[in-house]
Amino acid sequence: MMILAFTVLLYLATAGWLAVDATRSHSPGARGWRLLALVAVLLHATVHVLAWRQTGITDLHFYAALSLVSLGMAAMTTLAGAGGRLPALGVVVFPLAAALLLLYSVYGHARQPEPLDWRLLLHAWLALLAYAALALSAVLAMFLWAQERALRQREFHVWLRALPPLTELETLLFRTIAVGFILLTATLLTGVLFVENLLAQHLVHKTVLSVLSWLAFGALLLGRWRRGWRGVTAVRWTLAAMALLVLAFFGSKFVLELVLHRAG
Protein backbone atom coordinates (compact mmCIF):
# COMPACT_ATOMS: atom_id res chain seq x y z
CA MET A 1 0.00 0.00 0.00
CA MET A 2 1.66 3.18 -1.25
CA ILE A 3 0.10 5.51 1.31
CA LEU A 4 1.27 3.32 4.18
CA ALA A 5 4.84 3.07 2.89
CA PHE A 6 5.04 6.79 2.20
CA THR A 7 3.69 7.63 5.65
CA VAL A 8 6.25 5.42 7.39
CA LEU A 9 9.08 6.91 5.32
CA LEU A 10 7.95 10.45 6.13
CA TYR A 11 7.78 9.69 9.85
CA LEU A 12 11.28 8.18 9.82
CA ALA A 13 12.67 11.00 7.67
CA THR A 14 11.25 13.58 10.08
CA ALA A 15 12.71 11.78 13.10
CA GLY A 16 16.07 11.54 11.32
CA TRP A 17 15.96 15.24 10.48
CA LEU A 18 15.31 16.12 14.13
CA ALA A 19 17.97 13.73 15.41
CA VAL A 20 20.63 15.22 13.14
CA ASP A 21 19.46 18.73 13.92
CA ALA A 22 19.84 18.08 17.65
CA THR A 23 23.59 17.62 17.22
CA ARG A 24 24.10 21.02 15.59
CA SER A 25 24.82 24.24 17.37
CA HIS A 26 23.08 26.28 14.66
CA SER A 27 20.26 24.90 12.59
CA PRO A 28 18.69 27.57 10.36
CA GLY A 29 16.46 25.03 8.61
CA ALA A 30 15.32 23.31 11.78
CA ARG A 31 11.64 24.14 11.38
CA GLY A 32 11.37 22.64 7.91
CA TRP A 33 10.61 19.27 9.49
CA ARG A 34 7.12 20.48 10.34
CA LEU A 35 5.95 20.11 6.74
CA LEU A 36 7.13 16.49 6.60
CA ALA A 37 5.49 15.78 9.94
CA LEU A 38 2.22 17.40 8.93
CA VAL A 39 2.01 15.38 5.71
CA ALA A 40 2.83 12.18 7.62
CA VAL A 41 0.09 12.89 10.18
CA LEU A 42 -2.49 13.58 7.44
CA LEU A 43 -1.55 10.39 5.59
CA HIS A 44 -1.65 8.40 8.82
CA ALA A 45 -5.22 9.61 9.35
CA THR A 46 -6.03 8.81 5.72
CA VAL A 47 -5.01 5.16 6.22
CA HIS A 48 -7.61 4.81 8.96
CA VAL A 49 -10.31 6.73 7.12
CA LEU A 50 -9.91 4.53 4.04
CA ALA A 51 -10.18 1.40 6.20
CA TRP A 52 -13.33 2.75 7.85
CA ARG A 53 -14.87 3.58 4.48
CA GLN A 54 -14.15 0.07 3.27
CA THR A 55 -15.98 -1.56 6.18
CA GLY A 56 -18.45 1.23 6.88
CA ILE A 57 -17.57 1.03 10.59
CA THR A 58 -15.13 2.99 12.76
CA ASP A 59 -12.56 0.44 13.92
CA LEU A 60 -11.32 1.00 17.49
CA HIS A 61 -10.01 -2.46 18.26
CA PHE A 62 -6.65 -3.04 19.96
CA TYR A 63 -4.24 -2.40 17.07
CA ALA A 64 -6.38 0.37 15.61
CA ALA A 65 -6.52 2.09 19.01
CA LEU A 66 -2.74 1.85 19.39
CA SER A 67 -2.25 3.41 15.97
CA LEU A 68 -4.79 6.16 16.65
CA VAL A 69 -3.16 7.07 19.97
CA SER A 70 0.19 7.34 18.20
CA LEU A 71 -1.51 9.49 15.54
CA GLY A 72 -2.72 11.83 18.29
CA MET A 73 0.76 11.93 19.80
CA ALA A 74 2.30 12.74 16.40
CA ALA A 75 -0.25 15.49 15.75
CA MET A 76 0.31 17.06 19.19
CA THR A 77 4.08 16.82 18.73
CA THR A 78 3.81 18.62 15.39
CA LEU A 79 1.72 21.37 16.97
CA ALA A 80 4.08 21.68 19.95
CA GLY A 81 7.07 21.79 17.63
CA ALA A 82 5.41 24.47 15.55
CA GLY A 83 5.70 26.70 18.58
CA GLY A 84 9.37 25.86 18.89
CA ARG A 85 8.89 24.29 22.32
CA LEU A 86 10.20 20.78 21.96
CA PRO A 87 10.70 19.43 18.43
CA ALA A 88 13.06 16.77 19.84
CA LEU A 89 9.95 15.00 21.08
CA GLY A 90 9.52 13.86 17.50
CA VAL A 91 12.68 11.76 17.67
CA VAL A 92 10.74 9.42 19.96
CA VAL A 93 7.15 9.95 18.83
CA PHE A 94 7.45 9.76 15.03
CA PRO A 95 9.22 6.36 14.89
CA LEU A 96 6.69 5.08 17.43
CA ALA A 97 3.83 6.27 15.22
CA ALA A 98 5.43 4.57 12.20
CA ALA A 99 5.85 1.28 14.09
CA LEU A 100 2.29 1.24 15.44
CA LEU A 101 0.84 2.13 12.04
CA LEU A 102 2.73 -0.81 10.54
CA LEU A 103 1.48 -3.05 13.33
CA TYR A 104 -2.09 -1.96 12.60
CA SER A 105 -1.67 -2.56 8.88
CA VAL A 106 -0.39 -6.12 9.46
CA TYR A 107 -2.57 -7.31 12.36
CA GLY A 108 -5.35 -4.76 12.69
CA HIS A 109 -7.79 -6.13 10.13
CA ALA A 110 -8.20 -9.67 11.43
CA ARG A 111 -11.53 -8.95 13.14
CA GLN A 112 -14.65 -7.29 11.82
CA PRO A 113 -15.18 -4.10 13.86
CA GLU A 114 -18.45 -3.71 15.73
CA PRO A 115 -20.67 -0.65 15.12
CA LEU A 116 -20.87 1.94 17.90
CA ASP A 117 -23.45 4.67 18.33
CA TRP A 118 -22.41 8.32 18.51
CA ARG A 119 -22.36 8.37 22.32
CA LEU A 120 -19.89 5.50 22.62
CA LEU A 121 -17.86 6.94 19.74
CA LEU A 122 -17.63 10.27 21.58
CA HIS A 123 -16.51 8.45 24.71
CA ALA A 124 -13.91 6.46 22.73
CA TRP A 125 -12.51 9.49 20.91
CA LEU A 126 -12.14 11.44 24.15
CA ALA A 127 -10.35 8.44 25.64
CA LEU A 128 -7.93 8.20 22.71
CA LEU A 129 -7.15 11.92 22.91
CA ALA A 130 -6.60 11.68 26.67
CA TYR A 131 -4.26 8.71 26.27
CA ALA A 132 -2.33 10.53 23.53
CA ALA A 133 -1.82 13.65 25.66
CA LEU A 134 -0.90 11.71 28.79
CA ALA A 135 1.43 9.40 26.84
CA LEU A 136 3.25 12.53 25.67
CA SER A 137 3.50 13.63 29.30
CA ALA A 138 5.14 10.28 30.12
CA VAL A 139 7.73 10.85 27.38
CA LEU A 140 8.34 14.38 28.67
CA ALA A 141 8.73 12.98 32.20
CA MET A 142 11.43 10.60 30.96
CA PHE A 143 13.16 13.51 29.21
CA LEU A 144 13.01 15.46 32.47
CA TRP A 145 14.48 12.56 34.43
CA ALA A 146 17.31 12.07 31.91
CA GLN A 147 18.08 15.80 31.82
CA GLU A 148 18.16 16.13 35.61
CA ARG A 149 20.35 13.05 35.93
CA ALA A 150 22.82 14.30 33.30
CA LEU A 151 23.04 17.73 34.92
CA ARG A 152 23.56 16.27 38.41
CA GLN A 153 26.39 14.09 37.13
CA ARG A 154 27.81 16.92 35.01
CA GLU A 155 27.45 14.87 31.84
CA PHE A 156 26.80 17.42 29.11
CA HIS A 157 25.67 15.15 26.29
CA VAL A 158 25.00 16.49 22.81
CA TRP A 159 21.33 15.50 23.05
CA LEU A 160 20.85 18.05 25.83
CA ARG A 161 20.88 20.71 23.12
CA ALA A 162 17.60 19.30 21.82
CA LEU A 163 15.86 19.91 25.17
CA PRO A 164 14.67 23.24 26.53
CA PRO A 165 15.89 24.50 29.93
CA LEU A 166 14.82 22.37 32.89
CA THR A 167 12.19 24.80 34.17
CA GLU A 168 10.64 25.17 30.72
CA LEU A 169 10.53 21.40 30.28
CA GLU A 170 8.79 21.06 33.65
CA THR A 171 6.26 23.72 32.67
CA LEU A 172 5.54 21.93 29.38
CA LEU A 173 5.17 18.63 31.25
CA PHE A 174 2.55 19.98 33.63
CA ARG A 175 0.66 21.79 30.89
CA THR A 176 0.48 18.53 28.95
CA ILE A 177 -0.70 16.68 32.05
CA ALA A 178 -3.36 19.34 32.66
CA VAL A 179 -4.71 18.96 29.11
CA GLY A 180 -4.70 15.17 29.41
CA PHE A 181 -6.37 15.35 32.82
CA ILE A 182 -9.21 17.46 31.42
CA LEU A 183 -9.68 15.01 28.55
CA LEU A 184 -9.55 12.04 30.93
CA THR A 185 -12.16 13.72 33.14
CA ALA A 186 -14.43 14.13 30.10
CA THR A 187 -13.80 10.48 29.21
CA LEU A 188 -14.88 9.26 32.63
CA LEU A 189 -17.94 11.51 32.65
CA THR A 190 -19.11 10.30 29.23
CA GLY A 191 -18.45 6.75 30.39
CA VAL A 192 -20.76 7.24 33.37
CA LEU A 193 -23.42 8.83 31.17
CA PHE A 194 -23.25 6.60 28.12
CA VAL A 195 -21.89 3.17 29.10
CA GLU A 196 -24.57 0.84 30.44
CA ASN A 197 -24.16 -2.26 32.61
CA LEU A 198 -20.43 -2.27 33.35
CA LEU A 199 -20.51 -5.84 34.65
CA ALA A 200 -21.98 -7.24 31.44
CA GLN A 201 -19.46 -5.40 29.31
CA HIS A 202 -16.41 -6.50 31.34
CA LEU A 203 -15.56 -2.87 32.09
CA VAL A 204 -15.30 -2.84 35.89
CA HIS A 205 -11.52 -3.36 35.99
CA LYS A 206 -11.02 -0.80 33.22
CA THR A 207 -13.11 1.77 35.09
CA VAL A 208 -11.37 1.18 38.43
CA LEU A 209 -7.89 1.51 36.94
CA SER A 210 -8.91 4.59 34.95
CA VAL A 211 -10.28 6.26 38.09
CA LEU A 212 -7.08 5.41 39.98
CA SER A 213 -5.04 6.95 37.18
CA TRP A 214 -7.29 10.03 37.21
CA LEU A 215 -6.81 10.36 40.97
CA ALA A 216 -3.03 10.03 40.59
CA PHE A 217 -2.82 12.69 37.88
CA GLY A 218 -5.13 14.92 39.92
CA ALA A 219 -2.97 14.46 43.02
CA LEU A 220 0.12 15.36 41.00
CA LEU A 221 -1.46 18.57 39.70
CA LEU A 222 -2.64 19.43 43.21
CA GLY A 223 0.81 18.71 44.62
CA ARG A 224 2.36 20.93 41.99
CA TRP A 225 -0.04 23.76 42.83
CA ARG A 226 0.03 23.50 46.61
CA ARG A 227 3.51 22.14 47.35
CA GLY A 228 5.50 22.87 44.23
CA TRP A 229 6.19 19.26 43.34
CA ARG A 230 8.81 18.91 40.63
CA GLY A 231 11.77 16.85 39.47
CA VAL A 232 11.90 13.18 40.43
CA THR A 233 8.63 13.41 42.36
CA ALA A 234 6.78 14.63 39.27
CA VAL A 235 8.43 11.95 37.12
CA ARG A 236 7.43 9.13 39.48
CA TRP A 237 3.82 10.26 39.79
CA THR A 238 3.50 10.76 36.03
CA LEU A 239 4.88 7.34 35.12
CA ALA A 240 2.88 5.56 37.83
CA ALA A 241 -0.36 7.23 36.73
CA MET A 242 0.38 6.46 33.09
CA ALA A 243 1.09 2.82 33.91
CA LEU A 244 -2.36 2.56 35.50
CA LEU A 245 -3.92 4.12 32.41
CA VAL A 246 -2.12 1.74 30.06
CA LEU A 247 -3.33 -1.21 32.13
CA ALA A 248 -6.84 0.22 32.18
CA PHE A 249 -7.23 0.59 28.44
CA PHE A 250 -4.68 -1.37 26.46
CA GLY A 251 -4.15 -4.06 29.08
CA SER A 252 -7.89 -4.67 29.21
CA LYS A 253 -8.28 -4.58 25.43
CA PHE A 254 -5.36 -6.98 24.99
CA VAL A 255 -6.82 -9.55 27.35
CA LEU A 256 -10.40 -9.21 26.14
CA GLU A 257 -9.78 -8.98 22.40
CA LEU A 258 -6.59 -10.97 21.77
CA VAL A 259 -6.70 -13.53 24.58
CA LEU A 260 -10.40 -14.07 25.30
CA HIS A 261 -11.61 -12.94 21.82
CA ARG A 262 -14.37 -10.78 23.21
CA ALA A 263 -15.35 -7.21 22.40
CA GLY A 264 -13.12 -4.72 24.24
ZIDADA-V154185 format. One record per residue. PHI is phi in radians with two decimals (none if undefined). NEAR is the number of other ideal C-beta (glycine too) atoms within 12 Angstrom. Layout:
PHI NEAR
PHI NEAR
This chain:
none 19
-1.13 12
-1.08 23
-1.06 27
-1.08 18
-1.16 22
-1.10 40
-1.06 34
-1.09 23
-1.15 34
-1.05 45
-1.18 28
-1.12 25
-1.13 43
-1.09 35
-1.10 22
-0.99 32
-1.17 38
-1.14 27
-1.16 21
-1.09 29
-1.15 27
-1.56 20
-1.75 17
-1.29 11
-2.23 9
-2.40 21
-1.08 9
-1.77 15
-1.08 26
-1.47 23
-1.16 19
-1.13 36
-1.08 30
-1.13 19
-1.06 31
-1.13 42
-1.10 27
-1.11 24
-1.08 41
-1.10 38
-1.12 23
-1.21 31
-1.02 43
-1.10 25
-1.08 22
-0.99 38
-1.23 40
-1.08 19
-1.10 20
-1.14 31
-1.18 23
-1.16 13
-1.19 16
-1.65 21
1.37 12
-2.36 21
-1.31 27
-1.54 35
-2.21 38
-1.21 35
-0.89 35
-1.21 33
-1.12 38
-1.12 35
-1.01 37
-1.12 41
-1.20 40
-1.11 44
-1.15 43
-1.10 41
-1.08 37
-1.10 44
-1.14 47
-1.13 31
-1.14 41
-1.13 44
-1.11 37
-1.16 27
-1.13 32
-1.18 38
-1.09 23
-1.52 18
1.32 18
-1.39 29
-2.73 38
-1.12 36
-1.10 39
-0.99 46
-1.15 47
-1.09 32
-1.61 34
-1.26 42
-1.15 46
-1.10 29
-1.09 33
-1.10 45
-1.09 38
-1.14 25
-1.27 37
-1.15 44
-1.11 27
-1.06 24
-1.11 34
-1.17 27
-1.52 16
-1.96 19
-1.43 31
-2.01 25
-1.29 18
-2.01 23
-1.30 15
-1.15 28
-1.71 22
-1.18 16
-2.18 22
-1.37 15
-1.09 13
-1.21 18
-1.24 25
-1.13 22
-1.05 23
-1.03 33
-1.17 34
-1.16 26
-1.08 29
-1.09 44
-1.10 38
-1.15 32
-1.09 43
-1.11 40
-1.10 42
-1.13 40
-1.30 49
-1.15 45
-1.09 44
-1.11 46
-1.17 39
-1.12 39
-1.09 44
-1.09 39
-1.18 26
-1.05 36
-1.08 39
-1.08 28
-1.13 26
-1.16 34
-1.10 27
-1.12 19
-1.14 20
-1.22 19
-1.11 14
-1.59 12
0.98 9
-1.84 14
-1.61 13
-1.27 17
-1.15 17
-1.20 22
-1.10 24
-1.12 24
-1.37 32
-1.82 35
-1.27 26
-0.97 17
-0.97 25
-1.13 17
-1.19 20
-1.13 36
-1.08 33
-1.07 21
-1.12 34
-1.04 48
-1.26 32
-1.17 25
-1.15 41
-1.09 46
-1.08 25
-1.11 28
-1.10 44
-1.14 34
-1.10 23
-1.15 33
-1.18 43
-1.06 28
-1.11 26
-1.09 38
-1.16 33
-1.14 22
-1.17 25
-1.11 32
-1.12 18
-1.35 15
-1.91 25
-1.61 28
-1.78 15
0.93 10
-1.02 18
-1.12 12
-1.20 11
-1.70 21
0.99 21
-1.95 31
-1.09 18
-1.09 23
-1.11 34
-1.16 26
-1.07 19
-1.15 28
-1.12 41
-1.15 27
-1.07 24
-1.12 42
-1.05 34
-1.11 23
-1.17 32
-1.13 43
-1.12 24
-1.11 25
-1.12 36
-1.13 32
-1.16 19
-1.12 23
-1.14 26
-1.26 15
-1.55 10
-2.10 14
1.22 14
-0.97 23
-2.82 26
1.02 25
-1.08 20
-1.05 23
-1.11 39
-1.08 32
-1.10 23
-1.13 35
-1.10 44
-1.21 30
-1.16 25
-1.14 39
-1.21 43
-1.07 24
-1.08 32
-1.20 42
-1.09 26
-1.10 23
-1.09 36
-1.67 41
-1.32 36
-1.10 23
-1.15 32
-1.13 35
-1.08 23
-1.16 20
-1.18 23
-1.52 30
-1.69 21
-1.71 14
-1.63 14
0.99 15
-2.05 20
-1.22 22
-1.75 34
